[in-house]
Amino acid sequence: MPSYRIRTATPDDLDAARSVMLDIVYRDFATGYVPRWHADIIDPAAAYLTGARHTLLVAVDESDGAVVATAALDSRGPAHPPNPPWLAARYPSGETAQLRRVYVRSEHRRNGLARRLVHALLDFAVADGGYRAVYLHTDPGVVGAEPFWRSLGKVICDEREVPGGGQGIVHFEVPMGPGAPLPLWK
């Protein structure tokens, strides 16, 4: 079984992390890179390394030192638009830890990396002390994404079930702190 190390990204990791993220948006998403949605991918230092309440984690394959997965957290809640106004009000910026860019290169999937990364982000959110909720959204068209997030969180809004379908996105809240799911990797 491969061995991976999860750690906070450093400036030296940013090119490799960006490569993972861009590979995923081009290979797994139907959209490819869209500046208004993915600007943090181009400048992850500004998005995740400069704010004390934000973080970018990487998973490193210990056999060759390659960054093979990413996961990020920031204090920006979901914006309206494009998200429903009630959702933006329920998860305001500053009080909401939003999980982003939980991406694993395809050849490293099914090794528990995404789950390990998410639990490390939840630990970060709890240690911060200022977050009251953990939120994320996913595109159910990405193979495996929706079942993975359903295993960790609660669906708050499935836009496929609302009149007009919205963007077809599924929004989740993931529990943190006491009573949260136990990390399977500890």
N, C-alpha and C positions, 0 to 999 in steps of 0.2 A: 504494500500500500504506500502511495506517495506520502511524503512528509512536507508539511507546510508550516510556515511561521506567519502569524497575524501580527501586524504592528502598525503604528501610526506612520503615515507617509511623511517623507522628508522632501525637501526641494529636489534632491537627487532622484527621487522616484517619479516625479511628475510626468516626464516624457513616457515612461513605461505605463503609468496609470492611464494617461490620455490615450495611448495606443489600445489598451484593453477596452476603454469606454467607446472609442470610435469604432473598433471592430464590432462591438456588440450593436451599436445603433445602425451600422450598415448591414451586418449579417443577420441579426435577429429581428430588428424592427422593420416595418414596412416603410418607415419615413426616411431613414438615413439621418444625417445631421441636419437639424433645423435650428438656426441661430437663436430664435426666441425661446426655444425649449431647452437647448443644450449649451448655452453660453458658458456654463460652469465647466464644461469639458475642455474648452479651449483655454480657460484661465482657472484651473483648479486651485492655484495658490491663493488667489483673491477670494475664491468662493469658500475654501475650506481650511486653509492654513493660517490665515491672518486673524480670524475671530476666535477668541477663547472658547466660545460656545459651539464652535463648528469643528468638525474633524473629517479627515479622509484616512481610511484604513486601506492597507494593501495586504494581500496574501502572497507570500513569496515561496516559490518551489525551492525547497532546500537542496535539491539535487543540482540545480544550475543557477540559483539566485534570481530567476526571472519572476517578475510581477505577473501573476496569473489571474488575479481577481481584485476588485475594488468594492468599497462601500463607504458612503458618506452620510453625514448628518449635519443639518444646519437648523437655525432657529427661525426660518422663514416658513410660515404656514402656507397653505394652499391659497393662491390668489384667485380673486374673482374680477373679471373673467380670466380664464376660461371655465373655472370650476363654479359650481352652483353657489350663490351668495350665502346660503345658510351654512354651507360647508366651510367657507372662509371665516364666517363668524364663529363657528364652533371650534375652529383650530387657529386662533390668532397667532400672528408672528410674535416672537418673544416668549410665549408660553408653550409653544408646540415644537417638538423635535421632529423634523421631517427627515425620513430616511430616503436617501437618493443613491443612485448609481451602484446598486448591489448587482454587480456584473461578474460573471465567472467565464473565463475562456472555455469554449465547448469541450476541449480535450481534458479539462480539469474538473468537469462537472461530475456529480454523483459521488463526491468525496467529502461532503459535509461542509464545504467551504462557505457557502452562502449562509448557512445556519450559524456557523462560528462567527462570521463577520457581523451578522445581525445581533447576536448576543453580546458581542463586544461593543457595538453601538449602543445597545440598551444599557450596558454597564456605564458607558460614557454619559448617557442622558441622566441616569440616576445620580451619578457622582456630581453632575452639574448642580443639581438641587433646585433649579429654577423651572424645569419643564413639568407641566401637568399632564401632557399627553404626548404620545408618539403616533405620528400619522405617516402614511405613504399612499401612493396610488400606483396602479400597474395597468399595463395594456394586456387584456386577457388573450390577445392574439399571439403573444410571445409564449412559445411552448414551455410549459412547466411553471410559468410565473404565477398564475392564479392559484393553482393547488398549493404551491409553496407558501404563498402569503396566507392562504386560508388555514394552513397548518400552524401558523404563528399568531394570527390576529383575527379580528372580527370585522366583517364587511359592514361599512357604514353607509355606503351608497354604491349600488351597481347601476351605472348609467344605462346599461342595456335594458333595465327594467323601468326606466322613467319615460314619460311621453316625449317623443322626439329622439330619445336615445343619447342625448348629449354628445359626448365625444366617445362613448362606448368604454369609458375607463371604469375600473373598479377601485374604490377608495376604502382603505383599511385603517383601523386603530390597532396598535400592538400594545399589549399590556407591559408595564414596567414596574419594578419595585416588588414589594411583598405581594405574593399571590400570582406573580407573573410566571409564565412557563419556565420550568427549570432548564438551564442550558444543557444540551445533550453532550457538549464537548468538554465539560469540566470534569 
